[in-house]
């Protein structure tokens, strides 16, 4: 657990959260693609190694995390009432003590949420498709708390110096919100124009427009720190890290 990241934000004392890194597990894979604390069953890692990593993670949690089938969509899931099995969604929300919300990432942005009363928590898997589709807006609405009473922490994601996108991504965001242009820096190639996108800024803008102004984090780049983080953009086939939050 010494290798993991604990969010630094003024959350209520009973709100617990952590972000795992790639360090401290048993996975390996070809050329160390999954080394070493991969938590994803849906990649080509050895399933027994993943199970051992998840068992190690479980020691630090009050219950088994409610793993989701993530699809880069916009559906928030209340894990309090979910049945057995793996629910499909890209944000996990909870208002019950001892249940653990989780999303997995390897460049996409995890957005942690809690209310100031310490009664509800959530974590969002926000890639560019989810952000553009409204995953933050839908999750805020689903929390059923005044946005002014929510706070957010932005976890590790691909940084603005490395997140290269095409015209389709740029235009998608700017057409929705003109101020989103501030989050893009044009970059010319010989064959076509590209942009560097700041996914942290895009998320902050969405949070602020929807009334969440207490926003923290956003300083860790998964792409540039290969020692601590998996990165799909950097490595292609690779492992996944977990963003977890729960009420104690």
C-alpha atoms as an extended CHARMM CRD file, in Angstrom:
* protein
*
       248  EXT
         1         1  UNK       CA              0.0000000000        0.0000000000        0.0000000000  PROA      1               0.0000000000
         2         2  UNK       CA              3.0090000000        2.2910000000        0.3830000000  PROA      2               0.0000000000
         3         3  UNK       CA              3.1090000000        2.4960000000       -3.4240000000  PROA      3               0.0000000000
         4         4  UNK       CA             -0.4840000000        3.6650000000       -3.7590000000  PROA      4               0.0000000000
         5         5  UNK       CA             -1.8270000000        7.2140000000       -3.8890000000  PROA      5               0.0000000000
         6         6  UNK       CA             -4.1700000000        8.5850000000       -1.2390000000  PROA      6               0.0000000000
         7         7  UNK       CA             -6.1440000000       11.6130000000       -2.4730000000  PROA      7               0.0000000000
         8         8  UNK       CA             -5.2700000000       14.8740000000       -0.7760000000  PROA      8               0.0000000000
         9         9  UNK       CA             -8.5840000000       16.6890000000       -0.4220000000  PROA      9               0.0000000000
        10        10  UNK       CA            -10.6650000000       17.9760000000        2.5180000000  PROA      10              0.0000000000
        11        11  UNK       CA            -13.1410000000       15.0920000000        2.3980000000  PROA      11              0.0000000000
        12        12  UNK       CA            -15.0420000000       14.1250000000        5.5780000000  PROA      12              0.0000000000
        13        13  UNK       CA            -13.0740000000       11.7620000000        7.8250000000  PROA      13              0.0000000000
        14        14  UNK       CA            -15.3350000000        8.8010000000        7.0460000000  PROA      14              0.0000000000
        15        15  UNK       CA            -14.7070000000        9.0900000000        3.2960000000  PROA      15              0.0000000000
        16        16  UNK       CA            -11.8570000000        6.7880000000        2.3300000000  PROA      16              0.0000000000
        17        17  UNK       CA            -10.2600000000        6.6700000000       -1.1020000000  PROA      17              0.0000000000
        18        18  UNK       CA             -7.1520000000        5.3400000000       -2.8220000000  PROA      18              0.0000000000
        19        19  UNK       CA             -5.6180000000        4.9160000000       -6.2330000000  PROA      19              0.0000000000
        20        20  UNK       CA             -3.4450000000        1.8670000000       -6.9060000000  PROA      20              0.0000000000
        21        21  UNK       CA             -0.2720000000        2.0400000000       -8.9650000000  PROA      21              0.0000000000
        22        22  UNK       CA              1.3780000000       -0.6530000000      -11.0640000000  PROA      22              0.0000000000
        23        23  UNK       CA              3.7850000000       -1.5090000000       -8.2540000000  PROA      23              0.0000000000
        24        24  UNK       CA              3.6510000000       -4.2730000000       -5.6620000000  PROA      24              0.0000000000
        25        25  UNK       CA              1.9030000000       -7.1610000000       -7.4240000000  PROA      25              0.0000000000
        26        26  UNK       CA              2.6840000000      -10.4800000000       -9.0670000000  PROA      26              0.0000000000
        27        27  UNK       CA              1.7240000000       -9.9420000000      -12.7200000000  PROA      27              0.0000000000
        28        28  UNK       CA              4.3280000000       -9.9420000000      -15.4930000000  PROA      28              0.0000000000
        29        29  UNK       CA              3.2480000000      -10.7270000000      -19.0490000000  PROA      29              0.0000000000
        30        30  UNK       CA              5.2770000000      -10.3990000000      -22.2430000000  PROA      30              0.0000000000
        31        31  UNK       CA              7.9470000000       -7.7160000000      -21.7680000000  PROA      31              0.0000000000
        32        32  UNK       CA              6.4080000000       -6.9530000000      -18.3910000000  PROA      32              0.0000000000
        33        33  UNK       CA              3.2570000000       -5.4790000000      -19.9420000000  PROA      33              0.0000000000
        34        34  UNK       CA              1.2460000000       -6.1800000000      -16.7990000000  PROA      34              0.0000000000
        35        35  UNK       CA              4.0010000000       -5.7650000000      -14.2200000000  PROA      35              0.0000000000
        36        36  UNK       CA              3.1010000000       -5.9190000000      -11.5920000000  PROA      36              0.0000000000
        37        37  UNK       CA             -0.1490000000       -4.8790000000       -9.8820000000  PROA      37              0.0000000000
        38        38  UNK       CA             -2.6070000000       -5.2850000000      -12.7390000000  PROA      38              0.0000000000
        39        39  UNK       CA             -6.1990000000       -5.5670000000      -11.5130000000  PROA      39              0.0000000000
        40        40  UNK       CA             -8.0320000000       -6.1060000000      -14.8150000000  PROA      40              0.0000000000
        41        41  UNK       CA             -9.4600000000       -9.4840000000      -15.7550000000  PROA      41              0.0000000000
        42        42  UNK       CA            -10.4050000000       -8.3310000000      -19.2730000000  PROA      42              0.0000000000
        43        43  UNK       CA             -6.8420000000       -7.9410000000      -20.5650000000  PROA      43              0.0000000000
        44        44  UNK       CA             -4.5320000000      -10.8100000000      -21.5430000000  PROA      44              0.0000000000
        45        45  UNK       CA             -2.8810000000      -11.1300000000      -18.1530000000  PROA      45              0.0000000000
        46        46  UNK       CA             -2.7640000000      -14.4500000000      -16.3150000000  PROA      46              0.0000000000
        47        47  UNK       CA             -6.1020000000      -14.7110000000      -14.5040000000  PROA      47              0.0000000000
        48        48  UNK       CA             -4.5430000000      -16.3040000000      -11.4180000000  PROA      48              0.0000000000
        49        49  UNK       CA             -2.0620000000      -13.4420000000      -11.1280000000  PROA      49              0.0000000000
        50        50  UNK       CA             -4.9010000000      -10.9110000000      -11.3420000000  PROA      50              0.0000000000
        51        51  UNK       CA             -6.8400000000      -12.8320000000       -8.6990000000  PROA      51              0.0000000000
        52        52  UNK       CA             -3.8070000000      -12.7540000000       -6.4040000000  PROA      52              0.0000000000
        53        53  UNK       CA             -3.4550000000       -9.0030000000       -6.9370000000  PROA      53              0.0000000000
        54        54  UNK       CA             -7.1340000000       -8.4840000000       -6.1480000000  PROA      54              0.0000000000
        55        55  UNK       CA             -6.7840000000      -10.5920000000       -3.0150000000  PROA      55              0.0000000000
        56        56  UNK       CA             -3.9270000000       -8.3830000000       -1.8920000000  PROA      56              0.0000000000
        57        57  UNK       CA             -6.0100000000       -5.2520000000       -2.5550000000  PROA      57              0.0000000000
        58        58  UNK       CA             -8.9530000000       -6.7000000000       -0.6370000000  PROA      58              0.0000000000
        59        59  UNK       CA             -6.9020000000       -6.7470000000        2.5750000000  PROA      59              0.0000000000
        60        60  UNK       CA             -7.0810000000       -2.9580000000        2.7280000000  PROA      60              0.0000000000
        61        61  UNK       CA            -10.8040000000       -2.6550000000        1.9970000000  PROA      61              0.0000000000
        62        62  UNK       CA            -13.9650000000       -3.2070000000        4.0510000000  PROA      62              0.0000000000
        63        63  UNK       CA            -15.5010000000       -5.4050000000        1.3270000000  PROA      63              0.0000000000
        64        64  UNK       CA            -14.8690000000       -6.7190000000       -2.1780000000  PROA      64              0.0000000000
        65        65  UNK       CA            -15.0480000000       -3.7990000000       -4.6450000000  PROA      65              0.0000000000
        66        66  UNK       CA            -18.0870000000       -3.7480000000       -6.9380000000  PROA      66              0.0000000000
        67        67  UNK       CA            -16.2400000000       -4.1600000000      -10.2360000000  PROA      67              0.0000000000
        68        68  UNK       CA            -17.9700000000       -2.7450000000      -13.3070000000  PROA      68              0.0000000000
        69        69  UNK       CA            -18.0020000000       -3.6690000000      -16.9690000000  PROA      69              0.0000000000
        70        70  UNK       CA            -16.7860000000       -0.3310000000      -18.3210000000  PROA      70              0.0000000000
        71        71  UNK       CA            -17.7040000000        0.6320000000      -21.8640000000  PROA      71              0.0000000000
        72        72  UNK       CA            -16.5900000000        4.2870000000      -22.1820000000  PROA      72              0.0000000000
        73        73  UNK       CA            -20.2380000000        5.2110000000      -21.7470000000  PROA      73              0.0000000000
        74        74  UNK       CA            -22.2050000000        7.6260000000      -19.5890000000  PROA      74              0.0000000000
        75        75  UNK       CA            -24.0840000000        5.3900000000      -17.1660000000  PROA      75              0.0000000000
        76        76  UNK       CA            -23.6140000000        5.8700000000      -13.4090000000  PROA      76              0.0000000000
        77        77  UNK       CA            -24.4540000000        2.7950000000      -11.3050000000  PROA      77              0.0000000000
        78        78  UNK       CA            -25.6380000000        2.8000000000       -7.6880000000  PROA      78              0.0000000000
        79        79  UNK       CA            -23.8200000000       -0.1950000000       -6.2590000000  PROA      79              0.0000000000
        80        80  UNK       CA            -26.0480000000       -0.2450000000       -3.1370000000  PROA      80              0.0000000000
        81        81  UNK       CA            -28.8320000000       -2.0090000000       -4.9880000000  PROA      81              0.0000000000
        82        82  UNK       CA            -27.0350000000       -3.9200000000       -7.7120000000  PROA      82              0.0000000000
        83        83  UNK       CA            -27.6520000000       -7.6280000000       -8.0360000000  PROA      83              0.0000000000
        84        84  UNK       CA            -24.9850000000      -10.3010000000       -8.2360000000  PROA      84              0.0000000000
        85        85  UNK       CA            -22.7790000000      -10.2120000000      -11.2910000000  PROA      85              0.0000000000
        86        86  UNK       CA            -20.8930000000       -7.4120000000      -13.0060000000  PROA      86              0.0000000000
        87        87  UNK       CA            -23.0240000000       -4.3510000000      -13.7840000000  PROA      87              0.0000000000
        88        88  UNK       CA            -22.2910000000       -2.2940000000      -16.8880000000  PROA      88              0.0000000000
        89        89  UNK       CA            -21.4640000000        1.3520000000      -16.2910000000  PROA      89              0.0000000000
        90        90  UNK       CA            -18.7220000000        3.9470000000      -16.1140000000  PROA      90              0.0000000000
        91        91  UNK       CA            -19.3260000000        5.4840000000      -12.7090000000  PROA      91              0.0000000000
        92        92  UNK       CA            -19.9800000000        3.8120000000       -9.3710000000  PROA      92              0.0000000000
        93        93  UNK       CA            -22.0000000000        5.6170000000       -6.6750000000  PROA      93              0.0000000000
        94        94  UNK       CA            -22.8000000000        4.5750000000       -3.1310000000  PROA      94              0.0000000000
        95        95  UNK       CA            -24.4780000000        5.7720000000        0.0490000000  PROA      95              0.0000000000
        96        96  UNK       CA            -23.9700000000        2.6580000000        2.1770000000  PROA      96              0.0000000000
        97        97  UNK       CA            -21.1120000000        2.2580000000        4.6130000000  PROA      97              0.0000000000
        98        98  UNK       CA            -18.6440000000       -0.4890000000        3.8230000000  PROA      98              0.0000000000
        99        99  UNK       CA            -19.4210000000       -0.8800000000        0.1280000000  PROA      99              0.0000000000
       100       100  UNK       CA            -16.5500000000       -0.0510000000       -2.2180000000  PROA      100             0.0000000000
       101       101  UNK       CA            -16.9470000000        1.8610000000       -5.4810000000  PROA      101             0.0000000000
       102       102  UNK       CA            -14.2870000000        1.2070000000       -8.1170000000  PROA      102             0.0000000000
       103       103  UNK       CA            -13.3450000000        2.0380000000      -11.6890000000  PROA      103             0.0000000000
       104       104  UNK       CA            -10.2610000000        0.8820000000      -13.5780000000  PROA      104             0.0000000000
       105       105  UNK       CA             -8.0980000000        3.1700000000      -15.7130000000  PROA      105             0.0000000000
       106       106  UNK       CA             -4.8700000000        3.3180000000      -17.7140000000  PROA      106             0.0000000000
       107       107  UNK       CA             -4.8790000000        6.9190000000      -19.0720000000  PROA      107             0.0000000000
       108       108  UNK       CA             -8.5750000000        7.7920000000      -18.6950000000  PROA      108             0.0000000000
       109       109  UNK       CA             -9.3620000000       10.1660000000      -15.8470000000  PROA      109             0.0000000000
       110       110  UNK       CA            -10.8100000000        8.8930000000      -12.5530000000  PROA      110             0.0000000000
       111       111  UNK       CA            -12.9700000000       11.5540000000      -10.8900000000  PROA      111             0.0000000000
       112       112  UNK       CA            -13.6470000000       10.9410000000       -7.1950000000  PROA      112             0.0000000000
       113       113  UNK       CA            -16.7780000000       12.5420000000       -5.6950000000  PROA      113             0.0000000000
       114       114  UNK       CA            -18.1430000000       12.9230000000       -2.1870000000  PROA      114             0.0000000000
       115       115  UNK       CA            -20.5760000000       15.1770000000       -0.3820000000  PROA      115             0.0000000000
       116       116  UNK       CA            -19.5290000000       17.4310000000        2.4690000000  PROA      116             0.0000000000
       117       117  UNK       CA            -21.7710000000       15.5360000000        4.8950000000  PROA      117             0.0000000000
       118       118  UNK       CA            -19.9540000000       12.2600000000        4.2390000000  PROA      118             0.0000000000
       119       119  UNK       CA            -23.1050000000       10.4020000000        3.2200000000  PROA      119             0.0000000000
       120       120  UNK       CA            -22.4860000000        9.7090000000       -0.4900000000  PROA      120             0.0000000000
       121       121  UNK       CA            -19.4420000000        8.8790000000       -2.5880000000  PROA      121             0.0000000000
       122       122  UNK       CA            -18.7060000000        7.9960000000       -6.1770000000  PROA      122             0.0000000000
       123       123  UNK       CA            -15.9500000000        7.5220000000       -8.7220000000  PROA      123             0.0000000000
       124       124  UNK       CA            -16.1800000000        8.1970000000      -12.4540000000  PROA      124             0.0000000000
       125       125  UNK       CA            -14.2780000000        6.6390000000      -15.3610000000  PROA      125             0.0000000000
       126       126  UNK       CA            -13.8870000000        9.6600000000      -17.6450000000  PROA      126             0.0000000000
       127       127  UNK       CA            -12.2290000000        9.1360000000      -20.9850000000  PROA      127             0.0000000000
       128       128  UNK       CA            -12.8430000000       11.7340000000      -23.6690000000  PROA      128             0.0000000000
       129       129  UNK       CA            -15.9080000000        9.8940000000      -24.9640000000  PROA      129             0.0000000000
       130       130  UNK       CA            -17.4500000000        9.7220000000      -21.5150000000  PROA      130             0.0000000000
       131       131  UNK       CA            -16.6430000000       13.3650000000      -20.8080000000  PROA      131             0.0000000000
       132       132  UNK       CA            -18.1480000000       14.5070000000      -24.1040000000  PROA      132             0.0000000000
       133       133  UNK       CA            -21.1770000000       12.2720000000      -23.5810000000  PROA      133             0.0000000000
       134       134  UNK       CA            -21.9740000000       13.7100000000      -20.1640000000  PROA      134             0.0000000000
       135       135  UNK       CA            -20.7220000000       11.1370000000      -17.6450000000  PROA      135             0.0000000000
       136       136  UNK       CA            -19.8110000000       13.8900000000      -15.1630000000  PROA      136             0.0000000000
       137       137  UNK       CA            -23.1590000000       15.6460000000      -15.5320000000  PROA      137             0.0000000000
       138       138  UNK       CA            -25.1160000000       12.4250000000      -15.1980000000  PROA      138             0.0000000000
       139       139  UNK       CA            -23.1350000000       11.3400000000      -12.1560000000  PROA      139             0.0000000000
       140       140  UNK       CA            -23.6110000000       14.6780000000      -10.3890000000  PROA      140             0.0000000000
       141       141  UNK       CA            -27.3510000000       14.5000000000      -11.0290000000  PROA      141             0.0000000000
       142       142  UNK       CA            -27.5120000000       10.8930000000       -9.8450000000  PROA      142             0.0000000000
       143       143  UNK       CA            -25.8380000000       11.7800000000       -6.5430000000  PROA      143             0.0000000000
       144       144  UNK       CA            -29.0060000000       13.7240000000       -5.6200000000  PROA      144             0.0000000000
       145       145  UNK       CA            -26.9930000000       16.2200000000       -3.6020000000  PROA      145             0.0000000000
       146       146  UNK       CA            -26.7420000000       19.9610000000       -4.2080000000  PROA      146             0.0000000000
       147       147  UNK       CA            -23.6310000000       20.3860000000       -6.4060000000  PROA      147             0.0000000000
       148       148  UNK       CA            -22.4850000000       23.0920000000       -4.0060000000  PROA      148             0.0000000000
       149       149  UNK       CA            -22.1850000000       20.3750000000       -1.3710000000  PROA      149             0.0000000000
       150       150  UNK       CA            -20.0200000000       18.1220000000       -3.5250000000  PROA      150             0.0000000000
       151       151  UNK       CA            -16.2680000000       18.0250000000       -3.9280000000  PROA      151             0.0000000000
       152       152  UNK       CA            -14.0880000000       16.2590000000       -6.4880000000  PROA      152             0.0000000000
       153       153  UNK       CA            -10.5540000000       14.9010000000       -6.7180000000  PROA      153             0.0000000000
       154       154  UNK       CA             -9.0000000000       14.2720000000      -10.1250000000  PROA      154             0.0000000000
       155       155  UNK       CA             -6.7870000000       11.2050000000      -10.1440000000  PROA      155             0.0000000000
       156       156  UNK       CA             -3.8850000000       10.2190000000      -12.4120000000  PROA      156             0.0000000000
       157       157  UNK       CA             -4.5400000000       10.3820000000      -16.1590000000  PROA      157             0.0000000000
       158       158  UNK       CA             -2.6850000000       11.0700000000      -19.3760000000  PROA      158             0.0000000000
       159       159  UNK       CA             -1.2140000000       14.5680000000      -19.1100000000  PROA      159             0.0000000000
       160       160  UNK       CA             -1.6890000000       17.5470000000      -21.4430000000  PROA      160             0.0000000000
       161       161  UNK       CA              1.7800000000       17.1290000000      -22.9850000000  PROA      161             0.0000000000
       162       162  UNK       CA              0.9620000000       13.6360000000      -24.2540000000  PROA      162             0.0000000000
       163       163  UNK       CA             -2.7740000000       13.3730000000      -24.9770000000  PROA      163             0.0000000000
       164       164  UNK       CA             -2.8050000000       13.8620000000      -28.7380000000  PROA      164             0.0000000000
       165       165  UNK       CA             -6.2370000000       13.9210000000      -30.3910000000  PROA      165             0.0000000000
       166       166  UNK       CA             -7.7020000000       14.5980000000      -33.7990000000  PROA      166             0.0000000000
       167       167  UNK       CA            -10.0870000000       17.1750000000      -35.1810000000  PROA      167             0.0000000000
       168       168  UNK       CA            -13.1000000000       15.0400000000      -34.2540000000  PROA      168             0.0000000000
       169       169  UNK       CA            -12.3100000000       15.2390000000      -30.5360000000  PROA      169             0.0000000000
       170       170  UNK       CA            -11.4730000000       18.9430000000      -30.6600000000  PROA      170             0.0000000000
       171       171  UNK       CA            -14.6690000000       19.8280000000      -32.5080000000  PROA      171             0.0000000000
       172       172  UNK       CA            -16.8350000000       17.6020000000      -30.3020000000  PROA      172             0.0000000000
       173       173  UNK       CA            -15.8590000000       19.5320000000      -27.1750000000  PROA      173             0.0000000000
       174       174  UNK       CA            -15.7200000000       23.0250000000      -28.6600000000  PROA      174             0.0000000000
       175       175  UNK       CA            -19.1270000000       22.6530000000      -30.3200000000  PROA      175             0.0000000000
       176       176  UNK       CA            -20.6020000000       21.7210000000      -26.9400000000  PROA      176             0.0000000000
       177       177  UNK       CA            -18.8120000000       24.4360000000      -24.9850000000  PROA      177             0.0000000000
       178       178  UNK       CA            -16.7350000000       27.2150000000      -26.5480000000  PROA      178             0.0000000000
       179       179  UNK       CA            -14.5350000000       27.5710000000      -23.4490000000  PROA      179             0.0000000000
       180       180  UNK       CA            -13.3070000000       24.0040000000      -24.0260000000  PROA      180             0.0000000000
       181       181  UNK       CA            -10.9750000000       25.4450000000      -26.6670000000  PROA      181             0.0000000000
       182       182  UNK       CA             -8.7560000000       26.5740000000      -23.7800000000  PROA      182             0.0000000000
       183       183  UNK       CA             -8.0000000000       22.9100000000      -23.0650000000  PROA      183             0.0000000000
       184       184  UNK       CA             -6.4880000000       22.2790000000      -26.5240000000  PROA      184             0.0000000000
       185       185  UNK       CA             -3.1460000000       23.2630000000      -28.0570000000  PROA      185             0.0000000000
       186       186  UNK       CA             -2.8120000000       22.8370000000      -31.8120000000  PROA      186             0.0000000000
       187       187  UNK       CA             -0.0110000000       20.6380000000      -33.0820000000  PROA      187             0.0000000000
       188       188  UNK       CA              0.8130000000       20.3840000000      -36.7660000000  PROA      188             0.0000000000
       189       189  UNK       CA              1.9240000000       17.2210000000      -38.5020000000  PROA      189             0.0000000000
       190       190  UNK       CA              2.9160000000       17.0020000000      -42.1440000000  PROA      190             0.0000000000
       191       191  UNK       CA             -0.2200000000       15.0380000000      -42.9680000000  PROA      191             0.0000000000
       192       192  UNK       CA             -2.8970000000       16.5370000000      -40.7000000000  PROA      192             0.0000000000
       193       193  UNK       CA             -3.5220000000       18.8630000000      -37.8020000000  PROA      193             0.0000000000
       194       194  UNK       CA             -3.6370000000       17.4230000000      -34.3040000000  PROA      194             0.0000000000
       195       195  UNK       CA             -4.2530000000       18.8450000000      -30.8430000000  PROA      195             0.0000000000
       196       196  UNK       CA             -2.8690000000       18.1940000000      -27.3860000000  PROA      196             0.0000000000
       197       197  UNK       CA             -5.8150000000       17.9620000000      -24.9830000000  PROA      197             0.0000000000
       198       198  UNK       CA             -5.8670000000       18.7140000000      -21.2600000000  PROA      198             0.0000000000
       199       199  UNK       CA             -8.3110000000       16.1660000000      -19.8960000000  PROA      199             0.0000000000
       200       200  UNK       CA             -7.9560000000       17.6230000000      -16.3950000000  PROA      200             0.0000000000
       201       201  UNK       CA             -9.0960000000       21.0440000000      -17.5960000000  PROA      201             0.0000000000
       202       202  UNK       CA            -11.9750000000       19.5480000000      -19.5770000000  PROA      202             0.0000000000
       203       203  UNK       CA            -13.1850000000       17.7480000000      -16.4510000000  PROA      203             0.0000000000
       204       204  UNK       CA            -12.7920000000       20.8590000000      -14.2630000000  PROA      204             0.0000000000
       205       205  UNK       CA            -14.8440000000       22.8780000000      -16.7290000000  PROA      205             0.0000000000
       206       206  UNK       CA            -17.6290000000       20.3010000000      -16.6950000000  PROA      206             0.0000000000
       207       207  UNK       CA            -17.6360000000       20.1140000000      -12.9120000000  PROA      207             0.0000000000
       208       208  UNK       CA            -17.6630000000       23.8860000000      -12.4660000000  PROA      208             0.0000000000
       209       209  UNK       CA            -20.4190000000       24.4920000000      -15.0130000000  PROA      209             0.0000000000
       210       210  UNK       CA            -22.5210000000       21.9780000000      -13.0930000000  PROA      210             0.0000000000
       211       211  UNK       CA            -21.9380000000       23.6710000000       -9.7580000000  PROA      211             0.0000000000
       212       212  UNK       CA            -19.0280000000       21.6540000000       -8.2970000000  PROA      212             0.0000000000
       213       213  UNK       CA            -16.3650000000       24.2230000000       -7.4630000000  PROA      213             0.0000000000
       214       214  UNK       CA            -14.3220000000       22.4070000000       -4.8370000000  PROA      214             0.0000000000
       215       215  UNK       CA            -11.9760000000       20.5190000000       -7.1520000000  PROA      215             0.0000000000
       216       216  UNK       CA             -8.6160000000       19.0480000000       -6.1740000000  PROA      216             0.0000000000
       217       217  UNK       CA             -5.9010000000       16.8330000000       -7.6650000000  PROA      217             0.0000000000
       218       218  UNK       CA             -5.0240000000       16.5610000000      -11.3230000000  PROA      218             0.0000000000
       219       219  UNK       CA             -1.2560000000       16.5170000000      -11.0170000000  PROA      219             0.0000000000
       220       220  UNK       CA             -0.2710000000       12.9530000000      -11.9850000000  PROA      220             0.0000000000
       221       221  UNK       CA              0.4680000000       11.9580000000      -15.6100000000  PROA      221             0.0000000000
       222       222  UNK       CA              0.1300000000        8.2500000000      -16.3710000000  PROA      222             0.0000000000
       223       223  UNK       CA              1.9100000000        8.4760000000      -19.7340000000  PROA      223             0.0000000000
       224       224  UNK       CA              5.1240000000       10.1020000000      -18.5130000000  PROA      224             0.0000000000
       225       225  UNK       CA              5.6230000000        8.0000000000      -15.3540000000  PROA      225             0.0000000000
       226       226  UNK       CA              6.1190000000        4.4240000000      -16.5610000000  PROA      226             0.0000000000
       227       227  UNK       CA              7.4940000000        3.3570000000      -13.2020000000  PROA      227             0.0000000000
       228       228  UNK       CA              4.2440000000        4.0010000000      -11.3600000000  PROA      228             0.0000000000
       229       229  UNK       CA              1.4680000000        3.8960000000      -13.9300000000  PROA      229             0.0000000000
       230       230  UNK       CA              0.0640000000        1.7350000000      -16.7000000000  PROA      230             0.0000000000
       231       231  UNK       CA             -0.6360000000        3.7220000000      -19.8690000000  PROA      231             0.0000000000
       232       232  UNK       CA             -2.5930000000        2.4110000000      -22.8310000000  PROA      232             0.0000000000
       233       233  UNK       CA             -1.4460000000        5.2730000000      -25.0590000000  PROA      233             0.0000000000
       234       234  UNK       CA              2.1900000000        4.6120000000      -24.2220000000  PROA      234             0.0000000000
       235       235  UNK       CA              2.2810000000        0.8040000000      -24.2170000000  PROA      235             0.0000000000
       236       236  UNK       CA             -0.8000000000       -0.4830000000      -26.0260000000  PROA      236             0.0000000000
       237       237  UNK       CA             -1.4800000000       -3.8350000000      -24.3910000000  PROA      237             0.0000000000
       238       238  UNK       CA             -1.1170000000       -3.1680000000      -20.6790000000  PROA      238             0.0000000000
       239       239  UNK       CA             -2.6730000000       -3.4860000000      -17.2280000000  PROA      239             0.0000000000
       240       240  UNK       CA             -5.1690000000       -1.3600000000      -15.3340000000  PROA      240             0.0000000000
       241       241  UNK       CA             -5.0790000000        0.5280000000      -12.0640000000  PROA      241             0.0000000000
       242       242  UNK       CA             -8.0240000000        0.9860000000       -9.7180000000  PROA      242             0.0000000000
       243       243  UNK       CA             -9.6170000000        4.1050000000       -8.2750000000  PROA      243             0.0000000000
       244       244  UNK       CA            -11.5850000000        3.1870000000       -5.1410000000  PROA      244             0.0000000000
       245       245  UNK       CA            -13.7810000000        5.1230000000       -2.7100000000  PROA      245             0.0000000000
       246       246  UNK       CA            -16.0510000000        4.1070000000        0.1560000000  PROA      246             0.0000000000
       247       247  UNK       CA            -17.7670000000        5.2790000000        3.3320000000  PROA      247             0.0000000000
       248       248  UNK       CA            -16.1990000000        3.9750000000        6.5110000000  PROA      248             0.0000000000
